[in-house]
Amino acid sequence: MPEGDTVYQTARHQNAALAGAVLTGFELRVPAFATHDLRGETVHEVVSRGKHLFHRIGEFSLHSHLKMEGSWRLVRPGQRWPRPAFQARAVLQTASVTSIGFELGITELIPTTQEHSVVGHLGPDLLDPGWDAESAAEAARRLAAHPSTAVFTALLEQRNLAGIGNVYANELCFLRGMLPTTPVAEVDAAAAVDLARRLLWANRSRVARTTTGDPRPGRRSWVYGRTGSPCRRCGTPLLGGELGERPGQARIVTWCPRCQR
C-alpha cells in the first residue's frame, strides 16, 4: 500500500494539472455514483490527508484511496491510457488533460463539507504543512494511549498518526533501535513521532524514497526488503517475519537482532 509521501505527491501532481480547470468530462465507474455528473464544475484543488485523496470539485469532493493497486494518472489529448480502460474507476477530463483513477480501493463522491465523515478518525497528518508542536504532541499522545501494543503495529495505525506504511514502520523501528515487538510503553513516543515527520517530509518530493540518505538503487533502506542481508551498521544478518494484532492483518517485518533490542 502506498505510503503517505506517495499519496502526497499524487495530490500535488493532480492539483498542478487540474486546479482552476473546468471539467468537460466526468465519469465514476462505480455503481453507487455512476449517475453523478460534474461536467461544467471547477476543480478547486486536490489535497491529501494521510493516505486519502480529495479532488474538490464544485461543492463536492471525490474521495479516493489507492489501497494496494490504485493510481491516478494524467494523459494529454491523443495519448494512450497507461492501463486498460476496464481498470478505470474515475475519469476527469478538462480541455487540456484527462485524469484517470485506476483500480482505486475507494471511490466515492461526498459534499466537501462532509470530508470529516471519512477522515475525521485519523491521527495528525505527518505531511500536513501546518504541522506544529500541538500536532506532534497529539500524535505522541495517541501512540502512548496503547501501551501494550507492539510499536510496529501502533505506528501503522492511522488513528494514531496518518501516513506511515510498512516501509516507514520498519525503518523507524531500526533507526530508533527498537524491536518491532517492543510495547509502546517502553519507547519514546515523542521521539518516534518526530523522526516519522522528518522522514516523510524529507521524502515528500523525491522520486525515489530513501531513509539512508543514499538514493542509489539497493542503498535506499536500512532494513525494509533486506531480510537475510547484512545490517548496514554492524553486518549482522537481518531477520524477518510477520507481525500483526489480528489474523489476516500481519505485515512483513525486518530487523537487526543486534542494533534493535
C-alpha positions as CSV (number, residue, x, y, z in Angstrom):
1,M,0.0,0.0,0.0
2,P,1.4,3.4,-0.9
3,E,2.9,5.4,2.0
4,G,1.8,9.0,2.8
5,D,4.6,10.6,0.8
6,T,3.4,8.8,-2.4
7,V,-0.2,10.0,-1.8
8,Y,1.1,13.5,-1.1
9,Q,3.0,13.5,-4.4
10,T,-0.1,12.2,-6.2
11,A,-2.2,15.0,-4.8
12,R,0.4,17.6,-5.8
13,H,0.7,16.4,-9.4
14,Q,-3.1,16.2,-9.7
15,N,-3.5,19.7,-8.3
16,A,-0.9,21.1,-10.7
17,A,-2.8,19.7,-13.7
18,L,-6.4,20.2,-12.6
19,A,-6.8,23.1,-10.1
20,G,-8.7,26.0,-11.6
21,A,-9.9,24.0,-14.7
22,V,-13.5,23.4,-15.7
23,L,-14.5,19.7,-16.2
24,T,-15.6,18.8,-19.7
25,G,-16.0,15.2,-18.8
26,F,-16.8,13.4,-15.6
27,E,-17.3,9.7,-15.0
28,L,-17.3,7.5,-11.9
29,R,-17.3,3.8,-12.9
30,V,-18.8,2.5,-9.6
31,P,-22.5,1.7,-9.3
32,A,-23.3,3.9,-6.4
33,F,-22.1,7.1,-8.1
34,A,-22.3,6.2,-11.8
35,T,-25.2,8.7,-12.4
36,H,-23.4,11.8,-11.0
37,D,-22.2,14.3,-13.5
38,L,-20.0,17.2,-12.5
39,R,-19.3,18.5,-16.1
40,G,-19.1,22.3,-16.0
41,E,-17.9,22.4,-12.4
42,T,-14.5,23.8,-11.5
43,V,-11.8,21.8,-9.8
44,H,-10.8,23.9,-6.8
45,E,-7.9,21.8,-5.6
46,V,-6.6,18.3,-5.0
47,V,-5.4,17.5,-1.5
48,S,-4.2,14.5,0.5
49,R,-5.0,13.6,4.1
50,G,-2.8,10.7,5.3
51,K,-3.4,8.1,2.6
52,H,-6.6,9.6,1.4
53,L,-7.1,11.9,-1.6
54,F,-9.8,14.6,-2.2
55,H,-10.5,16.1,-5.6
56,R,-12.6,19.1,-4.5
57,I,-14.9,19.9,-7.4
58,G,-17.7,22.5,-7.1
59,E,-19.4,21.7,-3.8
60,F,-18.3,18.1,-3.8
61,S,-15.2,16.1,-3.0
62,L,-14.2,13.0,-5.0
63,H,-12.8,10.9,-2.2
64,S,-10.4,8.1,-3.2
65,H,-7.9,5.7,-1.6
66,L,-5.3,3.9,-3.6
67,K,-5.2,0.8,-1.3
68,M,-2.8,-1.8,-2.9
69,E,-3.3,-1.4,-6.7
70,G,-4.7,2.1,-7.2
71,S,-3.1,5.0,-9.0
72,W,-4.0,8.3,-10.6
73,R,-2.5,9.0,-14.0
74,L,-2.6,12.1,-16.3
75,V,-2.8,11.8,-20.1
76,R,-2.8,14.5,-22.7
77,P,-5.2,14.6,-25.7
78,G,-4.3,11.9,-28.1
79,Q,-2.2,9.9,-25.7
80,R,-3.0,6.2,-25.0
81,W,-4.1,5.4,-21.5
82,P,-1.3,3.7,-19.5
83,R,-3.5,1.0,-18.1
84,P,-6.5,-0.9,-19.5
85,A,-9.8,1.0,-19.6
86,F,-11.7,-1.6,-17.6
87,Q,-9.4,-0.8,-14.6
88,A,-10.6,2.8,-14.6
89,R,-12.8,3.9,-11.7
90,A,-12.8,7.6,-12.2
91,V,-12.3,9.8,-15.3
92,L,-11.9,13.6,-15.0
93,Q,-11.5,15.5,-18.3
94,T,-10.6,19.1,-19.0
95,A,-9.7,20.9,-22.2
96,S,-6.0,20.0,-21.8
97,V,-5.7,16.8,-19.7
98,T,-7.6,13.7,-18.6
99,S,-7.0,12.3,-15.1
100,I,-7.8,8.6,-14.6
101,G,-8.1,6.8,-11.3
102,F,-7.2,3.2,-11.9
103,E,-8.2,0.3,-9.5
104,L,-9.0,2.7,-6.7
105,G,-9.7,1.0,-3.4
106,I,-12.3,3.7,-2.5
107,T,-14.1,5.9,-5.0
108,E,-17.0,8.0,-3.6
109,L,-18.5,11.4,-4.0
110,I,-19.4,13.4,-0.9
111,P,-20.1,17.0,-0.1
112,T,-16.9,18.8,0.7
113,T,-18.3,19.9,4.0
114,Q,-18.6,16.2,4.9
115,E,-14.9,15.2,4.4
116,H,-14.6,14.8,8.2
117,S,-17.0,11.8,8.0
118,V,-14.4,9.7,6.2
119,V,-11.1,11.0,7.7
120,G,-12.1,12.6,11.0
121,H,-10.9,9.5,12.8
122,L,-7.4,9.8,11.5
123,G,-4.5,11.0,13.7
124,P,-2.4,14.1,12.8
125,D,-1.2,14.0,9.2
126,L,2.6,13.8,9.1
127,L,2.7,15.7,5.9
128,D,0.4,18.5,6.9
129,P,2.1,21.8,6.0
130,G,0.7,23.2,9.2
131,W,2.3,20.5,11.4
132,D,3.3,22.1,14.7
133,A,4.1,21.3,18.3
134,E,0.4,20.6,19.0
135,S,0.2,18.1,16.2
136,A,3.3,16.3,17.4
137,A,2.0,16.2,21.0
138,E,-1.4,14.8,19.9
139,A,0.3,12.1,17.7
140,A,2.5,11.1,20.7
141,R,-0.5,11.1,23.0
142,R,-2.4,8.7,20.7
143,L,0.6,6.4,20.4
144,A,1.1,6.3,24.1
145,A,-2.6,5.5,24.7
146,H,-1.9,1.9,23.5
147,P,0.9,0.9,25.9
148,S,0.7,-2.8,25.4
149,T,0.6,-2.7,21.6
150,A,3.7,-3.6,19.6
151,V,5.3,-0.3,18.4
152,F,5.4,-1.5,14.8
153,T,1.7,-2.1,14.8
154,A,1.0,1.2,16.6
155,L,3.0,3.1,14.0
156,L,0.9,1.6,11.2
157,E,-2.4,2.5,12.9
158,Q,-3.7,5.6,11.0
159,R,-5.8,6.6,14.0
160,N,-2.6,7.4,15.8
161,L,-0.7,9.3,13.1
162,A,-1.6,9.4,9.4
163,G,0.8,8.5,6.6
164,I,3.0,5.7,7.8
165,G,3.1,2.4,5.8
166,N,5.1,-0.8,6.0
167,V,8.3,0.8,4.7
168,Y,8.4,3.6,7.2
169,A,7.3,1.4,10.1
170,N,10.2,-0.9,9.5
171,E,12.7,1.9,9.0
172,L,11.6,3.8,12.1
173,C,12.0,0.8,14.3
174,F,15.6,0.3,13.1
175,L,16.5,4.0,13.3
176,R,15.2,4.2,16.9
177,G,16.8,0.9,17.9
178,M,13.5,-0.7,18.7
179,L,12.5,-4.3,18.1
180,P,9.2,-4.2,16.2
181,T,7.6,-6.1,19.0
182,T,8.6,-3.6,21.7
183,P,5.5,-2.4,23.6
184,V,4.7,1.2,23.1
185,A,5.0,1.7,26.9
186,E,8.8,1.1,26.6
187,V,9.5,3.5,23.7
188,D,9.9,7.3,23.5
189,A,6.7,8.1,21.6
190,A,7.5,11.8,21.1
191,A,10.9,10.9,19.5
192,A,9.3,8.3,17.2
193,V,6.8,10.9,16.0
194,D,9.5,13.5,15.5
195,L,11.5,11.1,13.4
196,A,8.5,9.9,11.4
197,R,7.6,13.5,10.5
198,R,11.2,14.3,9.4
199,L,11.5,11.1,7.3
200,L,8.2,11.7,5.4
201,W,8.8,15.4,5.0
202,A,12.3,14.8,3.6
203,N,10.8,12.3,1.0
204,R,7.7,14.3,0.0
205,S,9.3,15.5,-3.3
206,R,11.7,12.7,-4.0
207,V,11.2,10.4,-7.0
208,A,12.9,7.6,-5.1
209,R,12.3,7.3,-1.4
210,T,15.4,6.9,0.8
211,T,15.7,6.6,4.6
212,T,19.5,6.1,4.4
213,G,20.3,9.4,2.6
214,D,21.7,7.3,-0.3
215,P,19.4,7.5,-3.4
216,R,21.2,4.7,-5.3
217,P,19.2,1.5,-6.1
218,G,19.8,-1.1,-3.4
219,R,21.0,1.5,-0.9
220,R,17.9,3.3,-0.1
221,S,16.7,1.4,3.0
222,W,18.2,0.2,6.2
223,V,16.1,-3.0,6.7
224,Y,13.0,-2.9,4.6
225,G,13.1,-5.6,1.9
226,R,16.5,-6.8,3.1
227,T,15.8,-9.9,5.2
228,G,18.9,-12.1,5.3
229,S,21.2,-9.3,4.1
230,P,23.9,-7.9,6.4
231,C,22.9,-4.9,8.6
232,R,24.4,-1.8,7.1
233,R,25.6,-0.7,10.5
234,C,27.0,-3.9,12.2
235,G,27.0,-6.6,9.5
236,T,24.7,-9.0,11.4
237,P,22.3,-10.9,9.1
238,L,18.8,-9.2,9.3
239,L,15.9,-11.3,10.5
240,G,12.4,-11.3,9.1
241,G,8.9,-12.4,9.9
242,E,5.3,-11.2,10.1
243,L,3.6,-9.1,12.8
244,G,0.0,-8.1,13.4
245,E,-2.6,-7.9,16.1
246,R,-5.3,-9.8,14.3
247,P,-5.5,-12.7,11.8
248,G,-5.1,-11.5,8.2
249,Q,-3.5,-8.2,9.2
250,A,0.1,-9.4,9.7
251,R,2.7,-7.3,7.9
252,I,6.2,-8.1,6.9
253,V,8.9,-7.0,9.4
254,T,12.7,-7.0,9.1
255,W,15.1,-6.1,11.9
256,C,18.6,-6.3,13.1
257,P,18.9,-8.5,16.2
258,R,22.0,-6.6,17.4
259,C,21.0,-3.0,16.6
260,Q,17.4,-3.3,17.7
261,R,16.8,-4.5,21.3
